[in-house]
């Protein structure tokens, strides 16, 4: 039996698969795009492990926190660094 250690992390004594960064970025962007109440056109999503950075611009101030909420609900996301700014 072989183990792909690159894609495993240990939580307590249970091995769990870490999401691929590209897959996690895509999942977050897809969740933002399908939310329906914000425009993610100028949101840039970057993953570092399970931590996500949101950078860019949104149309309304309320969309800054909404984008963070959606991102935190995305499977595999542990933490969000929100660097979004509302359009002036």
PDB file of N, CA, C and O in Angstrom:
ATOM      1  N   UNK A   1       0.850  -1.172   0.000  1.00  0.00           N
ATOM      2  CA  UNK A   1       0.000   0.000   0.000  1.00  0.00           C
ATOM      3  C   UNK A   1       0.894   1.232   0.000  1.00  0.00           C
ATOM      4  O   UNK A   1       1.851   1.308   0.770  1.00  0.00           O
ATOM      5  N   UNK A   2       0.583   2.200  -0.863  1.00  0.00           N
ATOM      6  CA  UNK A   2       1.353   3.443  -0.887  1.00  0.00           C
ATOM      7  C   UNK A   2       0.473   4.593  -0.417  1.00  0.00           C
ATOM      8  O   UNK A   2      -0.751   4.560  -0.543  1.00  0.00           O
ATOM      9  N   UNK A   3       1.127   5.601   0.122  1.00  0.00           N
ATOM     10  CA  UNK A   3       0.417   6.771   0.638  1.00  0.00           C
ATOM     11  C   UNK A   3       0.973   8.010  -0.045  1.00  0.00           C
ATOM     12  O   UNK A   3       2.187   8.210  -0.087  1.00  0.00           O
ATOM     13  N   UNK A   4       0.091   8.835  -0.577  1.00  0.00           N
ATOM     14  CA  UNK A   4       0.498  10.101  -1.185  1.00  0.00           C
ATOM     15  C   UNK A   4       0.564  11.132  -0.065  1.00  0.00           C
ATOM     16  O   UNK A   4      -0.445  11.763   0.249  1.00  0.00           O
ATOM     17  N   UNK A   5       1.728  11.312   0.538  1.00  0.00           N
ATOM     18  CA  UNK A   5       1.876  12.196   1.695  1.00  0.00           C
ATOM     19  C   UNK A   5       1.719  13.669   1.349  1.00  0.00           C
ATOM     20  O   UNK A   5       1.458  14.483   2.234  1.00  0.00           O
ATOM     21  N   UNK A   6       1.873  14.026   0.078  1.00  0.00           N
ATOM     22  CA  UNK A   6       1.734  15.421  -0.344  1.00  0.00           C
ATOM     23  C   UNK A   6       0.327  15.945  -0.079  1.00  0.00           C
ATOM     24  O   UNK A   6       0.153  17.127   0.214  1.00  0.00           O
ATOM     25  N   UNK A   7      -0.673  15.081  -0.179  1.00  0.00           N
ATOM     26  CA  UNK A   7      -2.061  15.515  -0.071  1.00  0.00           C
ATOM     27  C   UNK A   7      -2.713  15.111   1.245  1.00  0.00           C
ATOM     28  O   UNK A   7      -3.939  15.064   1.341  1.00  0.00           O
ATOM     29  N   UNK A   8      -1.909  14.821   2.253  1.00  0.00           N
ATOM     30  CA  UNK A   8      -2.457  14.444   3.544  1.00  0.00           C
ATOM     31  C   UNK A   8      -2.036  15.431   4.621  1.00  0.00           C
ATOM     32  O   UNK A   8      -0.942  15.993   4.574  1.00  0.00           O
ATOM     33  N   UNK A   9      -2.906  15.630   5.575  1.00  0.00           N
ATOM     34  CA  UNK A   9      -2.557  16.375   6.774  1.00  0.00           C
ATOM     35  C   UNK A   9      -3.076  15.561   7.950  1.00  0.00           C
ATOM     36  O   UNK A   9      -3.946  14.707   7.778  1.00  0.00           O
ATOM     37  N   UNK A  10      -2.560  15.812   9.121  1.00  0.00           N
ATOM     38  CA  UNK A  10      -2.984  15.049  10.284  1.00  0.00           C
ATOM     39  C   UNK A  10      -3.750  15.973  11.221  1.00  0.00           C
ATOM     40  O   UNK A  10      -3.234  17.000  11.661  1.00  0.00           O
ATOM     41  N   UNK A  11      -4.968  15.597  11.514  1.00  0.00           N
ATOM     42  CA  UNK A  11      -5.813  16.324  12.458  1.00  0.00           C
ATOM     43  C   UNK A  11      -6.072  15.369  13.613  1.00  0.00           C
ATOM     44  O   UNK A  11      -6.853  14.427  13.478  1.00  0.00           O
ATOM     45  N   UNK A  12      -5.427  15.603  14.737  1.00  0.00           N
ATOM     46  CA  UNK A  12      -5.495  14.641  15.829  1.00  0.00           C
ATOM     47  C   UNK A  12      -4.751  13.389  15.395  1.00  0.00           C
ATOM     48  O   UNK A  12      -3.553  13.444  15.117  1.00  0.00           O
ATOM     49  N   UNK A  13      -5.436  12.280  15.337  1.00  0.00           N
ATOM     50  CA  UNK A  13      -4.810  11.036  14.887  1.00  0.00           C
ATOM     51  C   UNK A  13      -5.419  10.555  13.577  1.00  0.00           C
ATOM     52  O   UNK A  13      -5.161   9.428  13.155  1.00  0.00           O
ATOM     53  N   UNK A  14      -6.223  11.396  12.928  1.00  0.00           N
ATOM     54  CA  UNK A  14      -6.911  11.004  11.704  1.00  0.00           C
ATOM     55  C   UNK A  14      -6.294  11.738  10.520  1.00  0.00           C
ATOM     56  O   UNK A  14      -6.185  12.964  10.543  1.00  0.00           O
ATOM     57  N   UNK A  15      -5.891  11.009   9.493  1.00  0.00           N
ATOM     58  CA  UNK A  15      -5.352  11.620   8.281  1.00  0.00           C
ATOM     59  C   UNK A  15      -6.510  12.108   7.419  1.00  0.00           C
ATOM     60  O   UNK A  15      -7.478  11.381   7.196  1.00  0.00           O
ATOM     61  N   UNK A  16      -6.405  13.338   6.938  1.00  0.00           N
ATOM     62  CA  UNK A  16      -7.439  13.903   6.066  1.00  0.00           C
ATOM     63  C   UNK A  16      -6.767  14.458   4.823  1.00  0.00           C
ATOM     64  O   UNK A  16      -5.616  14.890   4.879  1.00  0.00           O
ATOM     65  N   UNK A  17      -7.471  14.451   3.706  1.00  0.00           N
ATOM     66  CA  UNK A  17      -6.927  14.953   2.453  1.00  0.00           C
ATOM     67  C   UNK A  17      -7.020  16.472   2.430  1.00  0.00           C
ATOM     68  O   UNK A  17      -8.077  17.031   2.725  1.00  0.00           O
ATOM     69  N   UNK A  18      -5.919  17.149   2.082  1.00  0.00           N
ATOM     70  CA  UNK A  18      -5.915  18.599   1.932  1.00  0.00           C
ATOM     71  C   UNK A  18      -6.401  18.938   0.527  1.00  0.00           C
ATOM     72  O   UNK A  18      -5.980  18.293  -0.433  1.00  0.00           O
ATOM     73  N   UNK A  19      -7.271  19.925   0.381  1.00  0.00           N
ATOM     74  CA  UNK A  19      -7.718  20.290  -0.959  1.00  0.00           C
ATOM     75  C   UNK A  19      -6.580  20.905  -1.768  1.00  0.00           C
ATOM     76  O   UNK A  19      -5.730  21.610  -1.226  1.00  0.00           O
ATOM     77  N   UNK A  20      -6.576  20.633  -3.050  1.00  0.00           N
ATOM     78  CA  UNK A  20      -5.609  21.251  -3.954  1.00  0.00           C
ATOM     79  C   UNK A  20      -5.890  22.751  -3.991  1.00  0.00           C
ATOM     80  O   UNK A  20      -7.049  23.161  -4.048  1.00  0.00           O
ATOM     81  N   UNK A  21      -4.837  23.577  -3.959  1.00  0.00           N
ATOM     82  CA  UNK A  21      -5.029  25.038  -3.917  1.00  0.00           C
ATOM     83  C   UNK A  21      -5.839  25.546  -5.100  1.00  0.00           C
ATOM     84  O   UNK A  21      -6.722  26.386  -4.928  1.00  0.00           O
ATOM     85  N   UNK A  22      -5.553  25.050  -6.295  1.00  0.00           N
ATOM     86  CA  UNK A  22      -6.304  25.471  -7.470  1.00  0.00           C
ATOM     87  C   UNK A  22      -7.768  25.094  -7.386  1.00  0.00           C
ATOM     88  O   UNK A  22      -8.642  25.870  -7.772  1.00  0.00           O
ATOM     89  N   UNK A  23      -8.037  23.882  -6.874  1.00  0.00           N
ATOM     90  CA  UNK A  23      -9.422  23.441  -6.702  1.00  0.00           C
ATOM     91  C   UNK A  23     -10.144  24.303  -5.673  1.00  0.00           C
ATOM     92  O   UNK A  23     -11.309  24.655  -5.857  1.00  0.00           O
ATOM     93  N   UNK A  24      -9.452  24.640  -4.598  1.00  0.00           N
ATOM     94  CA  UNK A  24     -10.067  25.457  -3.550  1.00  0.00           C
ATOM     95  C   UNK A  24     -10.345  26.866  -4.063  1.00  0.00           C
ATOM     96  O   UNK A  24     -11.406  27.425  -3.784  1.00  0.00           O
ATOM     97  N   UNK A  25      -9.412  27.444  -4.804  1.00  0.00           N
ATOM     98  CA  UNK A  25      -9.637  28.771  -5.394  1.00  0.00           C
ATOM     99  C   UNK A  25     -10.838  28.736  -6.325  1.00  0.00           C
ATOM    100  O   UNK A  25     -11.669  29.644  -6.296  1.00  0.00           O
ATOM    101  N   UNK A  26     -10.941  27.704  -7.148  1.00  0.00           N
ATOM    102  CA  UNK A  26     -12.071  27.566  -8.071  1.00  0.00           C
ATOM    103  C   UNK A  26     -13.386  27.397  -7.328  1.00  0.00           C
ATOM    104  O   UNK A  26     -14.404  27.970  -7.716  1.00  0.00           O
ATOM    105  N   UNK A  27     -13.362  26.602  -6.251  1.00  0.00           N
ATOM    106  CA  UNK A  27     -14.577  26.383  -5.463  1.00  0.00           C
ATOM    107  C   UNK A  27     -15.060  27.682  -4.830  1.00  0.00           C
ATOM    108  O   UNK A  27     -16.259  27.960  -4.813  1.00  0.00           O
ATOM    109  N   UNK A  28     -14.128  28.476  -4.309  1.00  0.00           N
ATOM    110  CA  UNK A  28     -14.501  29.757  -3.693  1.00  0.00           C
ATOM    111  C   UNK A  28     -15.061  30.705  -4.750  1.00  0.00           C
ATOM    112  O   UNK A  28     -16.103  31.324  -4.536  1.00  0.00           O
ATOM    113  N   UNK A  29     -14.380  30.823  -5.885  1.00  0.00           N
ATOM    114  CA  UNK A  29     -14.854  31.737  -6.919  1.00  0.00           C
ATOM    115  C   UNK A  29     -16.224  31.301  -7.439  1.00  0.00           C
ATOM    116  O   UNK A  29     -17.093  32.134  -7.696  1.00  0.00           O
ATOM    117  N   UNK A  30     -16.406  29.999  -7.590  1.00  0.00           N
ATOM    118  CA  UNK A  30     -17.698  29.483  -8.039  1.00  0.00           C
ATOM    119  C   UNK A  30     -18.801  29.820  -7.029  1.00  0.00           C
ATOM    120  O   UNK A  30     -19.899  30.219  -7.416  1.00  0.00           O
ATOM    121  N   UNK A  31     -18.503  29.659  -5.740  1.00  0.00           N
ATOM    122  CA  UNK A  31     -19.487  29.997  -4.698  1.00  0.00           C
ATOM    123  C   UNK A  31     -19.831  31.480  -4.737  1.00  0.00           C
ATOM    124  O   UNK A  31     -20.995  31.849  -4.580  1.00  0.00           O
ATOM    125  N   UNK A  32     -18.832  32.332  -4.945  1.00  0.00           N
ATOM    126  CA  UNK A  32     -19.081  33.777  -5.041  1.00  0.00           C
ATOM    127  C   UNK A  32     -19.931  34.101  -6.271  1.00  0.00           C
ATOM    128  O   UNK A  32     -20.842  34.927  -6.204  1.00  0.00           O
ATOM    129  N   UNK A  33     -19.630  33.448  -7.390  1.00  0.00           N
ATOM    130  CA  UNK A  33     -20.353  33.705  -8.638  1.00  0.00           C
ATOM    131  C   UNK A  33     -21.807  33.238  -8.560  1.00  0.00           C
ATOM    132  O   UNK A  33     -22.690  33.857  -9.153  1.00  0.00           O
ATOM    133  N   UNK A  34     -22.057  32.152  -7.833  1.00  0.00           N
ATOM    134  CA  UNK A  34     -23.408  31.611  -7.749  1.00  0.00           C
ATOM    135  C   UNK A  34     -24.224  32.190  -6.594  1.00  0.00           C
ATOM    136  O   UNK A  34     -25.398  31.852  -6.442  1.00  0.00           O
ATOM    137  N   UNK A  35     -23.628  33.046  -5.791  1.00  0.00           N
ATOM    138  CA  UNK A  35     -24.352  33.633  -4.658  1.00  0.00           C
ATOM    139  C   UNK A  35     -25.529  34.474  -5.130  1.00  0.00           C
ATOM    140  O   UNK A  35     -26.572  34.504  -4.476  1.00  0.00           O
ATOM    141  N   UNK A  36     -25.372  35.149  -6.246  1.00  0.00           N
ATOM    142  CA  UNK A  36     -26.467  35.929  -6.802  1.00  0.00           C
ATOM    143  C   UNK A  36     -26.621  37.331  -6.256  1.00  0.00           C
ATOM    144  O   UNK A  36     -27.315  38.151  -6.857  1.00  0.00           O
ATOM    145  N   UNK A  37     -25.989  37.628  -5.127  1.00  0.00           N
ATOM    146  CA  UNK A  37     -26.172  38.954  -4.557  1.00  0.00           C
ATOM    147  C   UNK A  37     -24.886  39.778  -4.539  1.00  0.00           C
ATOM    148  O   UNK A  37     -24.806  40.793  -3.847  1.00  0.00           O
ATOM    149  N   UNK A  38     -23.875  39.338  -5.304  1.00  0.00           N
ATOM    150  CA  UNK A  38     -22.682  40.169  -5.482  1.00  0.00           C
ATOM    151  C   UNK A  38     -22.034  39.821  -6.819  1.00  0.00           C
ATOM    152  O   UNK A  38     -22.239  38.734  -7.359  1.00  0.00           O
ATOM    153  N   UNK A  39     -21.261  40.749  -7.336  1.00  0.00           N
ATOM    154  CA  UNK A  39     -20.575  40.573  -8.617  1.00  0.00           C
ATOM    155  C   UNK A  39     -19.101  40.297  -8.342  1.00  0.00           C
ATOM    156  O   UNK A  39     -18.381  41.191  -7.896  1.00  0.00           O
ATOM    157  N   UNK A  40     -18.635  39.059  -8.604  1.00  0.00           N
ATOM    158  CA  UNK A  40     -17.254  38.718  -8.293  1.00  0.00           C
ATOM    159  C   UNK A  40     -16.253  39.049  -9.411  1.00  0.00           C
ATOM    160  O   UNK A  40     -15.112  38.589  -9.376  1.00  0.00           O
ATOM    161  N   UNK A  41     -16.671  39.832 -10.384  1.00  0.00           N
ATOM    162  CA  UNK A  41     -15.823  40.119 -11.548  1.00  0.00           C
ATOM    163  C   UNK A  41     -14.451  40.668 -11.182  1.00  0.00           C
ATOM    164  O   UNK A  41     -13.469  40.377 -11.865  1.00  0.00           O
ATOM    165  N   UNK A  42     -14.370  41.453 -10.122  1.00  0.00           N
ATOM    166  CA  UNK A  42     -13.098  42.062  -9.726  1.00  0.00           C
ATOM    167  C   UNK A  42     -12.589  41.524  -8.390  1.00  0.00           C
ATOM    168  O   UNK A  42     -11.839  42.198  -7.684  1.00  0.00           O
ATOM    169  N   UNK A  43     -13.007  40.296  -8.049  1.00  0.00           N
ATOM    170  CA  UNK A  43     -12.516  39.634  -6.844  1.00  0.00           C
ATOM    171  C   UNK A  43     -11.472  38.609  -7.276  1.00  0.00           C
ATOM    172  O   UNK A  43     -11.733  37.766  -8.134  1.00  0.00           O
ATOM    173  N   UNK A  44     -10.300  38.690  -6.676  1.00  0.00           N
ATOM    174  CA  UNK A  44      -9.214  37.767  -6.964  1.00  0.00           C
ATOM    175  C   UNK A  44      -9.042  36.848  -5.761  1.00  0.00           C
ATOM    176  O   UNK A  44      -8.850  37.314  -4.638  1.00  0.00           O
ATOM    177  N   UNK A  45      -9.113  35.549  -6.001  1.00  0.00           N
ATOM    178  CA  UNK A  45      -9.070  34.533  -4.944  1.00  0.00           C
ATOM    179  C   UNK A  45      -7.727  33.816  -5.001  1.00  0.00           C
ATOM    180  O   UNK A  45      -7.331  33.301  -6.047  1.00  0.00           O
ATOM    181  N   UNK A  46      -7.026  33.787  -3.859  1.00  0.00           N
ATOM    182  CA  UNK A  46      -5.749  33.098  -3.768  1.00  0.00           C
ATOM    183  C   UNK A  46      -5.773  32.176  -2.557  1.00  0.00           C
ATOM    184  O   UNK A  46      -6.178  32.579  -1.466  1.00  0.00           O
ATOM    185  N   UNK A  47      -5.335  30.935  -2.756  1.00  0.00           N
ATOM    186  CA  UNK A  47      -5.280  29.973  -1.650  1.00  0.00           C
ATOM    187  C   UNK A  47      -3.835  29.724  -1.255  1.00  0.00           C
ATOM    188  O   UNK A  47      -2.940  29.637  -2.096  1.00  0.00           O
ATOM    189  N   UNK A  48      -3.640  29.614   0.024  1.00  0.00           N
ATOM    190  CA  UNK A  48      -2.356  29.176   0.578  1.00  0.00           C
ATOM    191  C   UNK A  48      -2.725  28.125   1.616  1.00  0.00           C
ATOM    192  O   UNK A  48      -3.113  28.445   2.740  1.00  0.00           O
ATOM    193  N   UNK A  49      -2.595  26.872   1.218  1.00  0.00           N
ATOM    194  CA  UNK A  49      -3.126  25.797   2.056  1.00  0.00           C
ATOM    195  C   UNK A  49      -4.639  25.928   2.071  1.00  0.00           C
ATOM    196  O   UNK A  49      -5.278  25.976   1.020  1.00  0.00           O
ATOM    197  N   UNK A  50      -5.206  25.987   3.264  1.00  0.00           N
ATOM    198  CA  UNK A  50      -6.663  26.147   3.399  1.00  0.00           C
ATOM    199  C   UNK A  50      -7.057  27.587   3.725  1.00  0.00           C
ATOM    200  O   UNK A  50      -8.227  27.872   3.982  1.00  0.00           O
ATOM    201  N   UNK A  51      -6.084  28.487   3.715  1.00  0.00           N
ATOM    202  CA  UNK A  51      -6.349  29.908   3.958  1.00  0.00           C
ATOM    203  C   UNK A  51      -6.568  30.608   2.628  1.00  0.00           C
ATOM    204  O   UNK A  51      -5.816  30.398   1.676  1.00  0.00           O
ATOM    205  N   UNK A  52      -7.597  31.438   2.566  1.00  0.00           N
ATOM    206  CA  UNK A  52      -7.970  32.140   1.339  1.00  0.00           C
ATOM    207  C   UNK A  52      -7.762  33.632   1.515  1.00  0.00           C
ATOM    208  O   UNK A  52      -8.110  34.198   2.551  1.00  0.00           O
ATOM    209  N   UNK A  53      -7.199  34.264   0.507  1.00  0.00           N
ATOM    210  CA  UNK A  53      -7.114  35.722   0.461  1.00  0.00           C
ATOM    211  C   UNK A  53      -8.051  36.203  -0.638  1.00  0.00           C
ATOM    212  O   UNK A  53      -7.991  35.739  -1.776  1.00  0.00           O
ATOM    213  N   UNK A  54      -8.919  37.145  -0.270  1.00  0.00           N
ATOM    214  CA  UNK A  54      -9.798  37.822  -1.224  1.00  0.00           C
ATOM    215  C   UNK A  54      -9.227  39.218  -1.432  1.00  0.00           C
ATOM    216  O   UNK A  54      -9.048  39.964  -0.469  1.00  0.00           O
ATOM    217  N   UNK A  55      -8.945  39.573  -2.665  1.00  0.00           N
ATOM    218  CA  UNK A  55      -8.419  40.899  -2.978  1.00  0.00           C
ATOM    219  C   UNK A  55      -9.203  41.455  -4.156  1.00  0.00           C
ATOM    220  O   UNK A  55      -9.756  40.704  -4.960  1.00  0.00           O
ATOM    221  N   UNK A  56      -9.244  42.769  -4.247  1.00  0.00           N
ATOM    222  CA  UNK A  56      -9.926  43.404  -5.368  1.00  0.00           C
ATOM    223  C   UNK A  56     -11.002  44.369  -4.907  1.00  0.00           C
ATOM    224  O   UNK A  56     -10.913  44.968  -3.836  1.00  0.00           O
ATOM    225  N   UNK A  57     -12.031  44.505  -5.754  1.00  0.00           N
ATOM    226  CA  UNK A  57     -13.069  45.498  -5.514  1.00  0.00           C
ATOM    227  C   UNK A  57     -14.445  44.889  -5.675  1.00  0.00           C
ATOM    228  O   UNK A  57     -14.651  43.967  -6.465  1.00  0.00           O
ATOM    229  N   UNK A  58     -15.386  45.424  -4.907  1.00  0.00           N
ATOM    230  CA  UNK A  58     -16.808  45.100  -5.041  1.00  0.00           C
ATOM    231  C   UNK A  58     -17.572  46.410  -5.158  1.00  0.00           C
ATOM    232  O   UNK A  58     -17.026  47.481  -4.893  1.00  0.00           O
ATOM    233  N   UNK A  59     -18.831  46.324  -5.554  1.00  0.00           N
ATOM    234  CA  UNK A  59     -19.616  47.537  -5.796  1.00  0.00           C
ATOM    235  C   UNK A  59     -20.095  48.218  -4.514  1.00  0.00           C
ATOM    236  O   UNK A  59     -20.123  49.447  -4.434  1.00  0.00           O
ATOM    237  N   UNK A  60     -20.469  47.426  -3.519  1.00  0.00           N
ATOM    238  CA  UNK A  60     -21.047  47.976  -2.291  1.00  0.00           C
ATOM    239  C   UNK A  60     -20.252  47.537  -1.061  1.00  0.00           C
ATOM    240  O   UNK A  60     -19.637  46.470  -1.056  1.00  0.00           O
ATOM    241  N   UNK A  61     -20.270  48.359  -0.034  1.00  0.00           N
ATOM    242  CA  UNK A  61     -19.568  48.038   1.209  1.00  0.00           C
ATOM    243  C   UNK A  61     -20.087  46.732   1.819  1.00  0.00           C
ATOM    244  O   UNK A  61     -19.305  45.956   2.369  1.00  0.00           O
ATOM    245  N   UNK A  62     -21.383  46.484   1.730  1.00  0.00           N
ATOM    246  CA  UNK A  62     -21.970  45.261   2.292  1.00  0.00           C
ATOM    247  C   UNK A  62     -21.445  44.001   1.604  1.00  0.00           C
ATOM    248  O   UNK A  62     -21.445  42.923   2.198  1.00  0.00           O
ATOM    249  N   UNK A  63     -21.003  44.135   0.362  1.00  0.00           N
ATOM    250  CA  UNK A  63     -20.487  42.979  -0.368  1.00  0.00           C
ATOM    251  C   UNK A  63     -19.129  42.507   0.157  1.00  0.00           C
ATOM    252  O   UNK A  63     -18.747  41.358  -0.066  1.00  0.00           O
ATOM    253  N   UNK A  64     -18.411  43.371   0.841  1.00  0.00           N
ATOM    254  CA  UNK A  64     -17.116  42.987   1.419  1.00  0.00           C
ATOM    255  C   UNK A  64     -17.339  41.874   2.445  1.00  0.00           C
ATOM    256  O   UNK A  64     -16.690  40.831   2.373  1.00  0.00           O
ATOM    257  N   UNK A  65     -18.235  42.083   3.380  1.00  0.00           N
ATOM    258  CA  UNK A  65     -18.500  41.066   4.407  1.00  0.00           C
ATOM    259  C   UNK A  65     -19.263  39.876   3.829  1.00  0.00           C
ATOM    260  O   UNK A  65     -19.061  38.744   4.268  1.00  0.00           O
ATOM    261  N   UNK A  66     -20.127  40.114   2.864  1.00  0.00           N
ATOM    262  CA  UNK A  66     -20.876  39.025   2.223  1.00  0.00           C
ATOM    263  C   UNK A  66     -19.917  38.054   1.529  1.00  0.00           C
ATOM    264  O   UNK A  66     -20.089  36.840   1.635  1.00  0.00           O
ATOM    265  N   UNK A  67     -18.921  38.567   0.829  1.00  0.00           N
ATOM    266  CA  UNK A  67     -17.937  37.721   0.151  1.00  0.00           C
ATOM    267  C   UNK A  67     -17.175  36.863   1.166  1.00  0.00           C
ATOM    268  O   UNK A  67     -16.894  35.692   0.910  1.00  0.00           O
ATOM    269  N   UNK A  68     -16.850  37.442   2.296  1.00  0.00           N
ATOM    270  CA  UNK A  68     -16.146  36.697   3.340  1.00  0.00           C
ATOM    271  C   UNK A  68     -17.027  35.578   3.891  1.00  0.00           C
ATOM    272  O   UNK A  68     -16.548  34.462   4.090  1.00  0.00           O
ATOM    273  N   UNK A  69     -18.303  35.858   4.139  1.00  0.00           N
ATOM    274  CA  UNK A  69     -19.240  34.848   4.638  1.00  0.00           C
ATOM    275  C   UNK A  69     -19.343  33.674   3.673  1.00  0.00           C
ATOM    276  O   UNK A  69     -19.284  32.514   4.081  1.00  0.00           O
ATOM    277  N   UNK A  70     -19.496  33.985   2.397  1.00  0.00           N
ATOM    278  CA  UNK A  70     -19.615  32.939   1.375  1.00  0.00           C
ATOM    279  C   UNK A  70     -18.345  32.100   1.330  1.00  0.00           C
ATOM    280  O   UNK A  70     -18.405  30.873   1.238  1.00  0.00           O
ATOM    281  N   UNK A  71     -17.211  32.757   1.394  1.00  0.00           N
ATOM    282  CA  UNK A  71     -15.927  32.057   1.343  1.00  0.00           C
ATOM    283  C   UNK A  71     -15.764  31.126   2.535  1.00  0.00           C
ATOM    284  O   UNK A  71     -15.327  29.987   2.371  1.00  0.00           O
ATOM    285  N   UNK A  72     -16.105  31.588   3.728  1.00  0.00           N
ATOM    286  CA  UNK A  72     -15.977  30.756   4.929  1.00  0.00           C
ATOM    287  C   UNK A  72     -16.872  29.527   4.877  1.00  0.00           C
ATOM    288  O   UNK A  72     -16.552  28.510   5.492  1.00  0.00           O
ATOM    289  N   UNK A  73     -17.978  29.600   4.161  1.00  0.00           N
ATOM    290  CA  UNK A  73     -18.891  28.461   4.042  1.00  0.00           C
ATOM    291  C   UNK A  73     -18.454  27.473   2.966  1.00  0.00           C
ATOM    292  O   UNK A  73     -19.061  26.412   2.819  1.00  0.00           O
ATOM    293  N   UNK A  74     -17.416  27.804   2.218  1.00  0.00           N
ATOM    294  CA  UNK A  74     -16.938  26.916   1.166  1.00  0.00           C
ATOM    295  C   UNK A  74     -16.147  25.770   1.789  1.00  0.00           C
ATOM    296  O   UNK A  74     -15.260  25.995   2.612  1.00  0.00           O
ATOM    297  N   UNK A  75     -16.472  24.551   1.397  1.00  0.00           N
ATOM    298  CA  UNK A  75     -15.821  23.364   1.935  1.00  0.00           C
ATOM    299  C   UNK A  75     -14.306  23.420   1.730  1.00  0.00           C
ATOM    300  O   UNK A  75     -13.828  23.631   0.616  1.00  0.00           O
ATOM    301  N   UNK A  76     -13.562  23.229   2.816  1.00  0.00           N
ATOM    302  CA  UNK A  76     -12.108  23.213   2.757  1.00  0.00           C
ATOM    303  C   UNK A  76     -11.451  24.498   3.222  1.00  0.00           C
ATOM    304  O   UNK A  76     -10.247  24.516   3.476  1.00  0.00           O
ATOM    305  N   UNK A  77     -12.222  25.580   3.339  1.00  0.00           N
ATOM    306  CA  UNK A  77     -11.659  26.872   3.756  1.00  0.00           C
ATOM    307  C   UNK A  77     -11.544  26.907   5.277  1.00  0.00           C
ATOM    308  O   UNK A  77     -12.500  26.597   5.988  1.00  0.00           O
ATOM    309  N   UNK A  78     -10.375  27.285   5.764  1.00  0.00           N
ATOM    310  CA  UNK A  78     -10.145  27.396   7.204  1.00  0.00           C
ATOM    311  C   UNK A  78     -10.210  28.849   7.671  1.00  0.00           C
ATOM    312  O   UNK A  78     -10.785  29.141   8.720  1.00  0.00           O
ATOM    313  N   UNK A  79      -9.616  29.768   6.885  1.00  0.00           N
ATOM    314  CA  UNK A  79      -9.501  31.164   7.304  1.00  0.00           C
ATOM    315  C   UNK A  79      -9.562  32.056   6.073  1.00  0.00           C
ATOM    316  O   UNK A  79      -9.137  31.657   4.989  1.00  0.00           O
ATOM    317  N   UNK A  80     -10.094  33.270   6.243  1.00  0.00           N
ATOM    318  CA  UNK A  80     -10.188  34.224   5.136  1.00  0.00           C
ATOM    319  C   UNK A  80      -9.450  35.507   5.503  1.00  0.00           C
ATOM    320  O   UNK A  80      -9.669  36.081   6.570  1.00  0.00           O
ATOM    321  N   UNK A  81      -8.580  35.945   4.610  1.00  0.00           N
ATOM    322  CA  UNK A  81      -7.927  37.245   4.714  1.00  0.00           C
ATOM    323  C   UNK A  81      -8.659  38.124   3.709  1.00  0.00           C
ATOM    324  O   UNK A  81      -8.500  37.963   2.499  1.00  0.00           O
ATOM    325  N   UNK A  82      -9.453  39.042   4.212  1.00  0.00           N
ATOM    326  CA  UNK A  82     -10.301  39.859   3.334  1.00  0.00           C
ATOM    327  C   UNK A  82      -9.643  41.210   3.052  1.00  0.00           C
ATOM    328  O   UNK A  82      -9.570  42.071   3.929  1.00  0.00           O
ATOM    329  N   UNK A  83      -9.173  41.381   1.837  1.00  0.00           N
ATOM    330  CA  UNK A  83      -8.544  42.631   1.422  1.00  0.00           C
ATOM    331  C   UNK A  83      -9.391  43.350   0.370  1.00  0.00           C
ATOM    332  O   UNK A  83      -8.883  44.157  -0.409  1.00  0.00           O
ATOM    333  N   UNK A  84     -10.696  43.042   0.361  1.00  0.00           N
ATOM    334  CA  UNK A  84     -11.594  43.679  -0.609  1.00  0.00           C
ATOM    335  C   UNK A  84     -11.880  45.118  -0.229  1.00  0.00           C
ATOM    336  O   UNK A  84     -11.901  45.468   0.950  1.00  0.00           O
ATOM    337  N   UNK A  85     -12.099  45.945  -1.234  1.00  0.00           N
ATOM    338  CA  UNK A  85     -12.454  47.339  -1.025  1.00  0.00           C
ATOM    339  C   UNK A  85     -13.729  47.639  -1.803  1.00  0.00           C
ATOM    340  O   UNK A  85     -13.904  47.147  -2.917  1.00  0.00           O
ATOM    341  N   UNK A  86     -14.625  48.447  -1.222  1.00  0.00           N
ATOM    342  CA  UNK A  86     -15.807  48.864  -1.989  1.00  0.00           C
ATOM    343  C   UNK A  86     -15.383  49.930  -3.002  1.00  0.00           C
ATOM    344  O   UNK A  86     -14.485  50.732  -2.742  1.00  0.00           O
ATOM    345  N   UNK A  87     -16.036  49.923  -4.143  1.00  0.00           N
ATOM    346  CA  UNK A  87     -15.791  50.936  -5.173  1.00  0.00           C
ATOM    347  C   UNK A  87     -16.101  52.310  -4.618  1.00  0.00           C
ATOM    348  O   UNK A  87     -17.094  52.484  -3.912  1.00  0.00           O
ATOM    349  N   UNK A  88     -15.285  53.264  -4.919  1.00  0.00           N
ATOM    350  CA  UNK A  88     -15.545  54.644  -4.448  1.00  0.00           C
ATOM    351  C   UNK A  88     -16.315  55.411  -5.472  1.00  0.00           C
ATOM    352  O   UNK A  88     -16.627  56.583  -5.260  1.00  0.00           O
TER     353      UNK A  88
END
